[in-house]
């Protein structure tokens, strides 16, 4: 019999959805796994790899024994491109020079390294024992230089983990850096923690919500009541309402709240624009999009039925949050989320739709009808846009009410009409209101705003509608400028009329109703003949025009992009004969298609040309094989992700580029060894050479680009320097040189101070040894970064950079800041993480606008009194991760304390002092703090914290022997009732040995959700806040009674008990959903859980005296059981009533026999060779056993 594995509630990395016209997904790996194959290939590494993949993380799994020698460059590139590196250090790891080479590369590149110690200890890796020392000594003399480098890398990585540190519970969230397998009951547990930590580091979930959220709170509250997040059932909630009422905004707000929640354990997925995508690409494409959200490596499906089955298999038994935005047909929901039985308990499916009929007849669906705004809220929203204030002027109140009534209190109409009327004289309002009121359809109301635009702005609007939603703004403006559309004025006009918005990342965005309006305008240009329309944006339209060779001069813009899903092979090759009739084209994008033929006299008006190729498993590589293609008027040329070579530009039978080119993008042109000659491109303003892996030389003609403003040179590993002629780039504003040059010394052959217009200078991860003194001449510089370079000293002329707002010297050997830094009056952010800087100059007190100071893992020893003068400082990070590296950095923080003046920093919100083990006491702290993290083995004295009324997150870990409070007449305390008056506190972690009594009044902690207590001598917990949703008691060895107040905590969802000794029975807690008992001594050998009616998951680990668990039959929602190392356990009764259960087990399975066995289950185990003979052969049995030993 086979058995099944593994269900982890971990949040997936959403697969980015890219615009069909050329936005390509990032193909780099997120995690690099390095391991010794003979030690771990078929065991732990395979387990961890599949956990990562199941969580949707892109993983490079290295295997040194399967690697041909010529692949090493590819592997080193994978390390460079990965965001996190995970070396699995095993007994024979140092026997492999390839493993050591990889480890040294991780250290050299200052990658985020998260090591796992497999059957070795940190001292082995730090070369303090013979294990790795002997292995290194076996390499011959030819490796002497390498052995020094490898040894330093091992020492640095080994030092990341500090065995003396508290168990992982009290490490900073997002800062856990290492694991040892001996601390975990099995591979699954440690894999789960690794996955969660990596997901936190990747941080890619959040939906941007635009505009003021007036009146949204009531909608959010009503919808969340329907969702009933605390319940264990599966719920479908439909948000129904007319277009423009705010359904998508409501869905985004709820998505952000649930995904960001501390209690969330959902796989979160937001699938937007379902109606539009289904119309354009079909339901199979939507199914693939949904599947990629859960696993980017999922093989694509080709038909609807297989899509349904694959979705069911992918989400079965997983707790998911899926939002399907803007559905309009019954088939869409049926094929994407057809039935509640597809999903695990606690799942929530939210659908937004204008068409209620698409969900009629579906059982169990809860509908929230989103009505228009209340009149008061509608008037406020209108006033925000029409008058730029919360309420209309008194003389305009009556006419404003008429507008609100005419707009039907619809948010989108109010926003657009308010913005439109803001530009109209008040005397004309009455006539405009009559026109608005005469239209019942919202699109016709919106049409009034479009008709008010001038002709040039209309062209810009229609271009955005078809090609630029969710795309960057800058390049489009160059094209519009060349077309004389006056883009600066036009875009600003569209923004002011609320027809478009610009995101924080300078991307165009618009409401789908406005997009639909714009596209309908184009369709109305000619209803029956697409070739007579000005713009073609869908594959169906383009196919009609190209295959039938019906192109006309009426079309001035079109885009064709293939995809892996459903691409019509008839469009895989485009010929000159098909393109030539389109004589007026100014915008052309082709992606993943071949372009061939003689283009003489074609595309003479083209301003924008974008073409890229991809390698595909099903089609040959796309190529350009063209003759006589002359782009005389081209302004934007994007050849990124293509296979062009050095002789491609201006060669025979190649593209000939005119002299008006403003933007040239050669990113990811992996065959390019030298740039083209730039002599003819003297008006070029933007040049990108990102990820040109073979680029060795930048042509000296680059010095002729006197108008160049933006230059991006990133991940060009074979590039050795910048040519002297670059000193002539007097208009250059942004220069990025990152991860270039590999091991060679990187040279800048010109005085950088000659770049007088530079505002952003980033030279990172290159072997640059000196920052030229002429840097001080860059008087317009706002951002300067030399992170991860070899620069040791900052010039005194740094103080001349009077406009500098951000300075980053992280991971560099810079050992001091110049006194002149005090002259940087506009400096807002200073980063010196992992730097050699030992002290801050007193002049730092003059940085009156400084908001953030990041000095984690630095050499810093002393904080000056002048820190109190930083009246705008919000973030101060002095934390340490207890590691050192080849620089010789300290193994622990050298900071001994904070100056008493710190309380004067009245804007300080976040103070991080983790692993600052020399700090003995804290001074009084500013009341503005929202997050305070302090851990020090020497800490014995605390200030009065009752003034920190804004505190949201508090972590205190100190001396385990004594605690003194800085309160009048206070002596060493054994009572924690002094912790009070923290009304906003939500998370509290506390670790002191001397505490024996905890009493926390609910009135003092009305919002506390999470409480972690590590107090070994704790004897009494007399009172806890009733608001708690998670309680973790750790290491209480003195013997303690379960507090009676637990019975009163209706919101308690998770109870975690680790390494504790209890003297009374566990109370019956009817609302707890997750119970974990780890290495605890219980008063009786039989654990009664009959009162845990809502329990979904429970874990029993290392409970040696436990014989039986009773009362399980009362749990309606139980779906997961973990049992490890409980040798006396004989029975968990009664499991027979459960249709499906999921187990994580060790080798002792006797209790899983006979009549108490569930009907269907899946499991993952360690050291399990077979399941018990008594397992019933029921149908369906969902078991596939995976052996991890």
N, C-alpha and C positions, 0 to 999 in steps of 0.2 A: 504494500500500500504506500502511495506517496502522500506527502503532506505539504501544506501551503504556508507561506511566509507573509508576513510583514506589512504591518499597517502603522504608519507613523503620521501623526497630525503635525506636519511641518508646512510652512507657507512656501508655495512655489515661487520661482522667479518668473514673473510674467514675461511672455515673449513679446517683444516690441512689435507694434503694428505700424507699418510704414506706408506712406503715401504711394499709390500705385505708380506714380510718375517718378520713379528713380530713387526713392528713399530705401536704402538697402540695409538689412539687419546686420548688426555687428557679428562677425564670425569668430572673433577671438574667444579663447577659453577663459572661463572665470576662475577655474581652480586647476592647479597643476599638482598631480600626485606623483611623488617619487618614492620608489620602494625597491627592496631587494627581492627579486622574484622567487628565489629558492626558499625564502623565509615566509612570505606572506601572500604570494600570488593567488593561491586557491583558497585562502582562508579570509583573514581580516580585510585585506585590500579589496577583494571581490565584494565583500559585504558592504564596506564603506562606499565603494564606487557606485553600487546600485542604489544605496540610500541617497547619494548625491544626485544621481540621474533621476530617481523617482521624485526628488524635490524640484526638478526642472533646472538644475545647475549644469552648465556646460563644463565638462571635465576632460582634461588631458591625462590619460592614464599611461604613465611611462612604464616601460619594462626593459631594463638594461640588457637582459639576456636575449631579447628578441630584436634588439636594435642593430641594424647595420651601421657600420662606422660612418658612412657618408651622411647619415641622418642626424648626426649630432647638432649640426647648425640649425636644422628645423626644430629640434628639441629645445635648444637654447632660446630660439625665437619664441617658442611656446611659453617658456618661463617668463620671458620679458613681457609678453602680451597678457599673461594671466594676472588676475587681481589678487589672488591668494595662492600661496604655495604650501603644500602639506607634505613634508617628508615623513615617511614612516620608518623610524629608526629602529632597526632590528639587529640581532646579534651579528649578522654577517654583512651589515650595510657598508662598513668601511672596507670590506674586501673587494668592493666594486669601485674601480676608478671612475666609472660613469656616474654612479650615485654621488661620489664625492665632487665630481665636476659640476653636477647639477646643484648640489648644496652650496658650493662656492659661488656659483652664478647667482643664486637667490640672495646670498648675503651681499655680494658686490652690488647688485641692483637695488638693495634695500627694500626687497619685496616684503609684503606682509606675510611672515612665516608663522605657521601654526603647526608645530611638530607633534607627532604622536610617538610615544615611547613604547615599543612592542618588545616585551621580554628583556628590556634594558632599563637602566636607571639613568638619571640625569648625570651622575658622576661618571658613568661609563662614557657618555657622549662628550663630557667636558674634559676627557682624557685624564681623569683622576684615578682611573683603574687601568689594568693591563689590557682590557678587552679591545678597545679601539687603538690604543697605543701600539700594541703588538701587530695589529693589522696594518697600520700605517708603516711600521718599520719594515714590512715585507716588500715594499716597493723599492726598486733599485735606485742607484744614484741619479739616473736620468730624471727621476721624479723629485729630486730634493727640493727644488723651488716650489713644485706643486704641493709637496707634503706640508710645507709651511703654511701655504694658503688653505689647504684642506683642513689642517689642524685648527687654524683660527676659525674657520667656518664651523667646525664641529663644536668648538668651545662656545662660540656665540649662540648657536642654536641650542646646545645643551643647557646653557644658562637661562634660557627663557622660562624653563619650569623650575619653580622653587618648591622642593619637597616639604620645606618647613611651613609653607603658607597654609592658611586655612583651606579646608575642603572647598571645592569650586563654588559653593553657595555664596561666599562673600567676596568673590572676585567681581570686578566691575562688569556690568552688562556690556557686551560688545568688546570687552578687553581680555576675555579668556584666551590665552595664547597657546596652551599645550595640554596634553592629556597623557596619562600613563594607563595602560590597559589593566594593570593590576588593581586599580581603584574601582573597576567596574565589574558587574556580575557577568557581562557578556558583550559580544561584539555589537549587538543591536543597541545597547544603552549608550556606549561611547559614540557610536555612529550617529545616534540621534542628537547628542550634544554637539558634535562637530558640525552637523548639518545646520542646526539652529544657529550656531555662532556664525557660520559662513553666511547664512541668509541675512542675519543682522548686519554684517559688514557690507553686503552687497546693496542693501537698502534701495530698492527700486520701485516700491509701491507708493503711489499716491496720485490722486486725480486732482488736477487744478480746477478750482471753482472760481469763476470770474464774477466780479461785480458785487454790490452790496446785497446781503442775504436778508432783505427786509421781509418779515412775516414768515420766514422759513421754519422757525423753531416749532411752531404748532404742527406743521406738516411732518417734521422729523419725529416729534413725540408720538403723533398718531400712527405713523408707519412703524415705529419701533415697538409700539404696543402690539401691533399685528404680528411682527416678527417674533416677539417673546423670546429674546435671545437666550434666556436661561433654561428654556425647555429643551428636552432631548428629542422631540419629534422632528420630522422634516417638514418645512413649511414653504409653500409657494405664495408669494405676495405680488400682486399686480398693482402697479401705480398707473391709473388710467386718468386721462385728461386730454383736453384739446391741445393742439400745437401751440407752443409758446407759453404754456402755463407754468413751466418750471420742473417738468418731470425728470429730465436728465440732471438738472442741478440737485434736486432732492436725492436722486440715486447716488450721485457722486458724494454728497455730504455723508450719507449713511455708509457708503463703501469706505470712505476715509475713517469714519468713526470706528467701524467694526474691525477694519484691518489694523488700525493703530492701537486698538484696545489692548491693555495688558493681559486681559483674560482670553484674547482671541487665540484659537488654535485652528482656525479655518485655513484651507487652501483658498486663496482669494483670487477671483478672476472677474474682470470687467470687460465685457464685449460690447463695444459701442457701435452706433450706426448700423445696426443689423439690417434695417430696411434697405438702406442704400447699398450695403455690401451684397446683400442677397440679390438685388436687382442687377448689380454690375457683374458679380462673379459666381452667383449661384449658391445653393445650400451646402454643397460639398465643400466649397471654399470656407464657408462659415464653420463647418464641423472641424476642418483642419485647423482653423484659427483657435477654436476652443481647445482642441487636443494639445496644441502647442503651448497653450497657457499652462497646462499641467506637466508637459514634458516636451521641451523643444526638440528632443531627438526622436520624437515619435514618428514612425514611418507614415507617410501620407496615405490617406484612404482615397479611393477613386469613385465610390458610389455611396448613395445615401444609406442603404441598408448596412453596409459594413461600417459606415460612420456611426450609426446608432449603436451597433454592437461594441465598437471600440470605445466610444464614450462611456457606455455602461461599465465596461471592464476597467476603464481608467479611473472612474470616480467611485466604483463600488466600495462601500464601507469607509470612504473618506468623508470627513466633515468639511463641506465646501461652502463657500459663499460665492455664488455666481450671479452677476447682474447682466441681463440681456436688455440692452437699451434700444428703444425705438423699434419694436416688432410691429408688423402690420398684417401678418397672415398666420393662420392656425398651424400650417405646416412648419413654420419656423420654430415654434416652441416644441412641437412634437418631435422634431429631428435634432434638437439641441438639448432639451431637458424634459424628455417626454413624460417621465413618471417618477413619483417620489421614491419608489423602490430602487431606483438607480443609485441613490446617494446614501451616505452614512448618516447615522443619527446625529441630530444637531445641525444638519445642513440647512442653508437658507438660499432659496432661488428667488430673485427679484426681477420682475419684468416691467418695463415701461412701454406703454402703447397708447396710441390715439384711437385704435380700433378695438373696442370692447368685444366685438363678435369673435375675435380670434381666440378668446379664452372662454367663451360661453360653453357650458356643458362639461367643463373639466371639474371633476370632483375635488373637494378639499382646497380649492383656490380661494385665498383671501384677497379681496379687492379694496384698494384705497382709492376713492374717487377724489382726485386733486382738483379742487374748485379754483375759480379765479380768486384774486386777492380780496381781502376786506377793503371797503372803501377807504378807510383811514390809511392802511398800508399802501394801497394803490396811489393815493394822493401823495404820500411820502416818496414813493419810488419815482413818480412823474416829476415831482419837484426837484429831486436829486439831479435829474438830467436836464430839466428845463431851466431851473434857476440856480443849480449847484448849491442847494440848501435843503434842509429837511422839510420845510413847509413853504408854500407860496407866499409872496408879499401880499399884504392884506388887500391891495387894490386888484390883485390878479386871482384872488381866491375863487370867485364865482366862475370865471372862465376856465380856470384849471379844473374845477369840478366837472364842467361840461366836457372837457377833453377826456377826463378819466371815464366818464360815462360813455363817451363815443368810442373809446378803446376797449370797452367791455371789461375793464379791470384786468386785462391780460398782461402779464409782466413784460413779455417781449414787445408787444405793441406799445406799452407805456414807455419803455426804455427808448425805443426807436423814435416814437412820436415826440417824446420829450426832448430828445437830442435834436430832432429836426426843427421843432418850434423854437428851440433856444437860438437858432440863427434867423428866425423870422420876426419881423417887426410886430409888436403886439397889436397894432391896428389891423393886421391881416389875419389874426388868429381866428376870428369868427368865421371867415370864409373857408379857411382850412378845416375848421372843425366840422362844418357842414359836409365837406367832401369826405372826411374820415367817417362820419356817422352814416353816410350813404352806402358804405360798403359793409356787408356782413362778414365776408371772408377776410381772415387776418392777412393773407398774402396781398389782397388788394389794398388793405390799409398800408402795408409795408411798401407797396408799389409807389405810394405817394412820395416816400423818401427817395426812392431810386430816381423818379422823374425830376426831383429837385436838383439832381447832380448835373454838373457841367459835362459836356461830351468826353473830355479827357478822363475825368474821374470815373465815368461810366465804364470806359475801357479797362481801367485798372480794376474796378470792382468785378467785372465779368472775367478777367484773367484770374483773379484770386478764387472766384467761385469754381472755376474749372480745374485749375492747376496748382494753386498755392496754399490751400487750406492745410494747416499743420506743417508748413514749410517755412524756412528761414526768409527773412524779409530783404536782406541786403542785396543779393544778386538780382532779384526781381526789379528792384529800383533802378539798377543799371540799365536793364532792358527798357524799362518805361522811359527813362531819361533819354535814351537813344531814339525812342519813338516820339519824343516831344510830348509826353503825357504829363509832364510836370509832377513827378511822383511824390515829392515832399509835401506839396500842398494837397495832392489828391489823397494820399494815405491819411494825412492828418484830418482831412475833411470826412473821410469814411469813419475814422475813429470817433470824431466828435459827434457824428450822427448815429453812433452805436451800430453801424452796419458791420463793422469788423472790430476785433480786439487784437492787441499785440501782447503775447505772453512774456513772462520774465526772460525766456530764452530767445526773445525776438522772433517769435513764430506767429504767422497769421492764424487767426481763429475766427469762426463765425457760427452762429446758430444754424442748425440744419434747415429751419424754415426759410432763412434768408438765402442759404445756399440753393435750396430748391427753387426759390423765386428767381434767382439769377439764371439758373439752368433752364427754367421754363421760358425766360425771356429769349434765350438763345434758340431754344426749340421753336418758339413762335416766329423766328426769322424765316423759317420755311418748314412747315409741318411735315411734308411728305418727302423732301429731298435734303438729307443731311449734308450732301456735298455743297449745298448753297448756304450753309450756316457758317458763322465766323469762327467757331471753335468746335473741335471734336475731341472728346475726352474719354469716351467709353470704347472698349474693344469692338462692340457691335457696330458702332458708327464708323470706326476706322476700317473695319473689315468691309463694310458696304462700299466705302469710297475707294479703297486701295485695290481690292480684288477685282472689282468691276471697272477699275481705271476711270472712275468718274470724277476725279479731283478737279476743282475749279479754283479760280483766283479769288473766290469769295471767302475761302478759308485762310485765315492768317495764323492759326495756332493749332497744333495737335500733338498728342502724346500717345505712344504705344509702348506698353511694358508687359512682357510675358511674366508668368509666374509658374511655379512648379505645379500648381493646381489648375487644371482645366484650360491650359493655353492652347489656342487653335494653331496647329502646326502649319496651316496654310499661311500664317503670318510670320513664320520664322525667318523668312528672307524677304527683304524689301528691296525693290529694284529702282533704278533711276527712272525707268519708264513710268512707274507708279507715282513717283514723287514729282516729276516735272510739271504735270498740270497744275500743281499747287504753287502757282507763280508768286503769290503774295505772302507766303509763309514768313513770319518773323520769329516764331517759336516752334522748335521741333525737339522732341525728346524720344529717343529710341533706346530701349534697354532689353538686353538678352535677345537681340535679333541681329541678323546679318544684313549688311548694307552693301550692295554691289551695283556696278554699272558706270556709265559715262554721264557725269553730271554737268556737262558743258551748258552754260546759260541757265542753269537751275539754281534755285535758292539764293538769288541775288539780293534779296531784301532780308535775309535771315539775320536776326540779332542774337538769338539764343540757340545753341546746339549742344545737346547732352547725349552722349552715347557711352554705354558701358557693356562689358561682356562678363559672363560668368561661366564657370565650368559646371556642366550638368551631367548627371549620370545617364540621362536619356537622350541628350542631343549633343552634337559636336560643339566645339567651342565657337562662339559667334565671332565674327570678324568684320573688318572694314576692308573691302577690296574695290576701291573706287578710283576713277580717273576724272581729271578736270573738275574737281570739287573746289571751287573758289569761294571762300566765305569772306567777301570783301568788306561787308558791313557788320561782321560778327562782333558782339560785345561780351557775351558770356560763353565760354567754351569749357565744358565739363567732360573730361575723358577719364574720370576716376574709375577704379576697378576695371581697368582694361589691360590688354596685352601689348600695348604699343612699345616699340623699342627705340633705340637712340636715333636711328635714321628716319623715323616716321615723319618728323616735321619737315616741311619744305623739300622733301625728297621727291624723286620721280613717282608719279602716280599717287601722290599723297595729297592731303588737304593743304590748300594754300590759304593762309590767314591774312586778313587785311590789317591795317595799322590802327584800327579803332578798338582793339581788344582791351577790355577792362578787367576781366576775371578769367584766370586760367587755373583749373583744378586738375592736378595730376596725382591725386591721392591714390595710394594702393596700385600704382603702375609698377608692378613687381619686376618687370623686365627692363626698366629704365636704368641705365648706368650713368648717364650724364644728362643734364638738362639741355633743352634746345638752346640755340643762339637767340638771345632776346633783342637783338639790335633793331628789329623791325617793330617791336612791341613797346614803343616808348611812352604810350599812355596807359600801360598796364598798372592797375591799382591793387589787385589781390592775386596772390600766388600761393598755392598750397602744394607741398611736397610730402604730405603725411604718408608714412608707411611705405616709402619706396625702398624696399629692403636691399636692393642692389646698387642704389645710387652712390657713386664714388666722387662725383665732381659737379660743382655748380659752375656753369659757364661764366667766364669773366665779364661777358656782356651784360650781366645782371646790373652792373654799375650804371648802365645807361637808362635804367628804369627810374628816372628821377621823380616820377609821380607815384611810385609804389607805396602803398599805405599798410598793407598786411602781408606778412610772410610767415608761413607755418612750415617748419622743418622738424618733423617728429618721427621717431622710430626709423631713422635712416642709419642703420648700424655700420655701414661701410663708409660713411662720409667722415672725412678726417678734419674738416675745418671749413671756415667761411673765407672766401677770397677777399683780397685787399680792396677790390673795386666796390665792395658793398659799402664802404665808407662814404660813397657818393649819394647814398639813398637819403637825401635830406628831408624827404616827406614821409619816410617810414614811421608809422605810428605803433604798430604791433609786431614784435619779433619773438617767435617761439622756437627755441632750439632744445629739443627734449629727446633723451635716449638716443643720442647719436655718438658715433665714433668707437663703440665697443671698448676695447682695452687700450687703444692708442690715445695719445695726448691730442686733445682737440684744440685747434688753433683758431684764433680770431685775428686775422692779419690786417686789422685796421683799428684806429683809435675810435672806440665805441662812442665817445663823446661827440663825434661828428654827426651822429644821427639825432639832430636837434629837435625833431618832431616826435621822438619816441615817447609813448605814454605807457606801454606795456612791454616789459623785457623779462622773459622767462628763459633762463638757461639752466636746465635741470638734467641730472643724471648723465652728465658728460664729464670727461676728464679735463676740466678747466681748472688751472691752478691759481690764477690771479684775476681779480676784477680790476680793470684798468682805472687809474686815478681819474682819467677823463670822464668816468661815469658821472662824476659830480656836475658835468656840464649839461646833463640831460634834464634841463629845467622844467620840461613838461611831463616828466616821468611820474606815473601814478602807481604802477605796480612793478615791483622788482623781486624776482625769485632766483636764487642760486642754490636751491635745494639739491642735495645729493651730488654736489660737485666737490672738487678738491681745494676750493678757495679757502685760505686760512685767515685772511684779514680783510676787513672792510675799510676802505679809505676814509680819512677824515672828511674828504669832500662830500661824503654821503649827506651831510647836513645841508648841503646846497640844494638838495632835491625837495624844494619847498612844497611841491604839490603831491608828494608821495603819500598814498593812502594805505598801501599794503607792502610789507617786507617779509620775505620768507628765506631763512637761512637754515632750515631744517636739514638734519643728516649731513651736515658739512662740518669740517674741522675749524670753522670760525670760533675763536676762543674769547673774543671780547667784542663789545659794541663800542664804537667811537663815542666820545663825549658829545660830539656834534649832533648825535641823534636827537638830542633835546630840541634841535631847531626844526624838527619835522612836525610842524604845528597841525598838519592835516592827517597825520598817521592814525589809522583806525584799527588795523590788524597787524600784529607782529607774531610771526611763527618762528620758534627756535627749537622745535622738538628734536631730540637726539643730537643736539649740537654740543660743542665743547665749551660753550660760554659758562664761566664760573660765577660771574656776578653781573648785576645790572648797574649801569652807571647812575649816579644820583640825578643826572640830567633827565632821566626817564620821567621824573615828576613834571616836566614841562610839556609832555605829550598830552595836551589838554583834550584832544579828541579821541584818544586811544580807547577802543571798545573791547578788543580781544587780545589776550596775551597767552600764547600757547608755548609752554616750555616743558612738556612731558618728556621723560627719559633723557633729560639734559644733564650737563655737568654742574648745574646751578647749585650754589652753596648758600647764598644769602639773598634775601629780599630787602631792598633798602626801605627806610622809613618813608621815602618820597612816594611810595606806591599809594599812600593815602591821598595824594593830591590828584589822582586820576579820577576825576569826578564822573567820567562817562564809562569807566571800565565795567563791562558786563560779564566777561568770561575770564577767569584766571585758572589755568590748568598747569599744575606743578606735579602731576601724578607720575608714577613710575611703574614699569612693568617687571622690574627685578631682573633684567637681562643686561648683558654686556656683549660687545662685539670686537671685531678686529681692530677698531680704533683704540681699544683699551679703556672704554667707558666704564664707569663704576657699576658694580653689581647691585647697588641699592642707592636710593636717593641720598644726597648729602645735605638736603635742606633740614635745618634744625628747628625752624619755627617761622612764624609770621610776625611782622612788626605790629606793635600795638596800634599803629595808625591805620590798620586795615579797615577799621570800622568807619573811617572817613570816606571810604570808597562807596558812596551811597547809592551808586547805580549797579553795584555788583550783584549778579543774579546766580552765577554758577561758579562754585569754588571746588576744585578737584585736588585732593591731597592723598590719593591712594598710594599705598606702599611707600609712604614717606616715614620710614621707621625710626628716624632720629627726632621726630617731633614729640616732645614730652607734654606740652600743654598748648592750648589754643587761647588767643586773646579774645576779647569781645568782638563779635562779627557784625557786619552791617545788616540791618533789618530787611534789606531788599532781597536777600538770598532766596532763590527758589530751589536750588539743588546744592547740597553739601555732601561731599564724599570724603571721609577721612579714615585712613587706616594706618596705624603705626603701632609697632610692638612696644614702643616706649611711652605711648600716650597714657597718662594717668590723671590728668586734670582737664576738666571741661568747663567752658564758660556757661553762664546762664543762657539757655537757648530760647527762653520763653518770649524773647522779643522778635524771633524770626517768624512772624505771623504769615509771611508769604511762602514759607518753605513747602515744597511739593514732594521732594525726594531727599531722604536723609539716610546716610550710611555712616555708622560709627563703629570702628573696630580698634580696640586699644589694648593696653597692658592687661594681661589676664590676672594680675595679682591684686591690683589696687585701683580705686577710682575715687578721685576727689572732685567735688563740684565747686566752682568759683561762685559760691553764694555766701551771704553773710552767716558766719558761725557754722559753716558746713565742714564736716569732717569726713573721712573716708566713709562712703555710703554703701549700704547693701540694699537700698531700696530705690527703685526706678520711678517712684511716683513724682519725682521732680520734673519729669518730661511732660510738659503741659503747654497749653496755649499755642498749639500748632494747628490752626483751624483748616488750613489748606493741604496738610500733609496727606499724601496718597500712598507712599511707599516708604517703609522704615526698616532698616537693617541695623541690628545692634548686637555687639559681641564684647562682653566683659565678664571675667570670672567672678568678680566680687559681688555681682548682683545676685541676691537671693530672693527678692520679692519684686514682682511686676504688678503694678496697678495703673491701668490706663483708662481714664474716664472717657466715655463716649462724647461727652460735651466738649472735651478738649481736642478730640480727634474726629470730628464729624465726617470727614471724607476719607479716612484711612482705609485703603483697600488691601494692601499687602504688608504683612508683618513677618520678619525673620528674626528669630532670637537664638543666639548662641551664647548661652550663659551656663557654663558647666555646673555651677553651684546653685543654680536656681531651684528653689524649693516650693514657692507659692506663686501662682498666677491668680490673683483675686479678682481682677477685672480687665476686660479687653473691650475695645470699641466694637459695637454691634454692626458697624458698617463693613467689617472685614469680608473680603471675598477669598483671600488666600492667607493661610497661616502655616509657617514653617518653624518647627522646633527642632533644634540641632544640638547634639552633644550635651544634653542635660543628664549628667551621670549621677547626680546626688539622689535621685529618686523623687518623683514629682507626681502629684495627682492631676488628672485631667481636670481643667477648670470647669465648673458648673456653667459658667457663662457661655460656653460653646453651644449649649442647647438653645440659647436665645438668638443665635446668629443666623437669621433666615437667609442672609445673602452669602454665607460661606460656601464656596464652590470647591475649593481645593484645600486638603489637609495633608501636610507632608511632615512625617515624623521620622527623624534620622538619628541613630546613635543615642537613643534616650532610654531611661529606665523609669517605667511607670508603676505606681503602687495601687492603682484602681483600674477598673474596666473602662474601655473606650465607650463614651456615651453614644447613644443612637442619634445620628445627625441626619435628619431626613432630607436635607437640601444639598448635601455634599455630592459632587459629581466625580471627583477624582481623589482617591485615597492612596497614599503611599506610606508604607511602613518599612523602614530600612534599618536593619541591625538594631532592633529595639528589644528590650526585655519587657514582656507583658506579664501581668500577675497570674494569668491562667493560660493553659495550653490550648484552649478552644476559644477562637475569636468569633464573637457573635456580631454579625452585620445585619441582622434582621430589620433594623430601623433605618438603614441607608437605602431608602426607596428610590432615590434619584441617581444612584451611583451608576456611572457609565464606564469607569475604568478604575481598577485597583491593582496595586503592586505590593507584593510581599517579598522582601529580599533579606537574606541572611537572618531570618528569625529562627534560631536553632531549636527553640523549645516549642514551637507551634505544631500542634498535632492535627487540628481540624479547623475549618472555616464553615460556619453555619449561617443560615438566613439568606443565602444568595437567591433563593427562589422568589423572594419578595421584590427583587430588583427588575423593574420593567425595562430599563434602558441599558442594562449592562452589555457592553460589546467588547471589552478588552480586559484580559487578566495576565499579569506578569508574576511568575514564581521563579525565584532563583535561590539556590543554596538553602533550602529549607528541608533538611534531611529527615526530620521527624514528621513532616506533613503527610497525612494519609487520606484526607478527604476534604473536598470542597463540595458542600451539599446545598441545594440540589441543582445540577446544571441541565438536567434532561429536558426542561421546559423551553430552553433557548433554541431557536431555530438556527442561529449563527453566532459563533463566538470566535475571538481571535486571541491566541495565546503567545506569550513569550516565555520560554521554559528553559530549564536545565535538564540534566539527565534523570532526575527523579520524577517519574511519571506515574507512579503507582496510583495516585489519587484520581487519575483521569480514566479510570476503568469502570466497566459495569454500567448499571442503570442510571448513574448520575451523569453520564457523559452527554454532552450536547449533541443534537441531531446533525449539525453541520458546523465546521469550524475550520480555521486556518491558523498556522502556527509558525513561529521561528524559534529555533532552539540552539543550545550550545551543548556539545557532548552527548547528543541524542542519536543513537544508532537506529532505533526503530520505535514506532509507537506501540503502546500496549496491545496485547492480543485481544483484549475485550472491546476494542473500538468497534462500534456498530457499523454495518455496511448500509447506512441509510442513504437515501437519494433525495436531494442532491448533496453529495459530499464534496466540499470545496477544499481539498487538501493537496498541498504540494510541499513536501518536506525539504528544507535546505539545511544541510549539515554544516555547522561552523564549530570548529574545535580549536 
